[in-house]
Amino acid sequence: MPTLTEVVERFTMSTQQTLKIDGIIPIIPTPFDEEERIDWDALSRLLDFACKIEVCAVCLPAYASEFYKLSDAERRQIIANAVELVDGRLPVIAQANAGSAVHAAELSQFAQDAGATAVSVATPRLFAVTEKDLLRYFDRILTAIDVPLVIQDFNPGGPTISTSFITELHRQHPHFRWVKLEETLMATQVRAILDATSGDVGVIEGWGGMYVLELVAAGICGVMPSLSMADLLARTFRLAKGGRLQEAYEVFTGALPQILFSLQNMELYHHAEKRLLAARGIINASFVRDPSRDLDPLDAAHIDFLNANIMALLDRLKLPRCPSSLDVVETARQCREPEGQSKSAARRAGPS
């Protein structure tokens, strides 16, 4: 793989695409080998897969990429390599979460210099802060970059950022362009944000796309779901946006049980996501970096049952399990221990 310096020199801002969000932006998981090292060949395959399906951008390394288990150097390398591997086929949104404004601004500036089309930063929620504090936090980030910013906000302990906060930050920094929200009953908030900003700040739904059917009507511009079901969510989004709600419902209800089960716990999600990508033949291993949740045999069996139903749904819709341009890889390492594999690696991959 090229060095960071080589990638940054090759991809300047002149190569960056204009980003229009109108559909699905999958989160790319971080693939690991049995020693928990990043599997760069598998990352290339994941990005190739994303480029073959109907999505409008990719995002990494986010929560669904296990970013919180990555070193700063690994996060930078993932962003730089992703920009090179995608090679202009899709916009790359670089996630630059950090607890401090200084760190987030540095990561965001690095992502911009590496060729990312946009940057996404999660609202720091480790401890309670006021919206005045958050304005100062995001002001520092937006001052450091020229590419568009997505703000992700997930606050299970209280309200997410307000419409007035979004309006004021966009007034100060017009390149704050989107907010990604992950909460229930947000249709009213979606409409309020669009009205208050005259549509200049778009709303993206997170949380696996769980509420996509109602929120398309409310005016969301896109969804950030898992990569493994991005093609199904893209079909759902397009059908719903085209007014074919019943058809969208029939696709979506086939995917919803897997979304609901996996999002009970973030570490459970990583296992479910990687096992489905392995079942589809896109990657050949489903290792999750420690610390991770021990996968109970009952949970593993239920994940595989749900994933089998996803595969059947893909077949019914005539969507390829793995695009023909990608060779289907062996999936033996998905959920069983090959000869010579350590017990700890087998646990991380999940029992059969």
Secondary structure as UniProt FT lines:
FT   HELIX           4..10
FT   HELIX           13..15
FT   STRAND          23..24
FT   TURN            34..35
FT   HELIX           40..52
FT   STRAND          58..60
FT   HELIX           63..65
FT   HELIX           67..69
FT   HELIX           72..86
FT   TURN            87..88
FT   STRAND          92..95
FT   HELIX           101..114
FT   STRAND          118..122
FT   HELIX           131..144
FT   STRAND          149..153
FT   TURN            156..157
FT   HELIX           163..172
FT   TURN            174..175
FT   STRAND          176..181
FT   HELIX           187..196
FT   TURN            197..199
FT   STRAND          202..205
FT   HELIX           207..209
FT   TURN            210..211
FT   HELIX           212..218
FT   STRAND          222..223
FT   TURN            228..229
FT   HELIX           230..241
FT   TURN            242..243
FT   HELIX           245..262
FT   TURN            263..264
FT   HELIX           266..279
FT   TURN            280..281
FT   HELIX           297..316
FT   TURN            317..318
FT   TURN            324..325
FT   TURN            334..335
FT   TURN            339..340
FT   HELIX           343..349
//
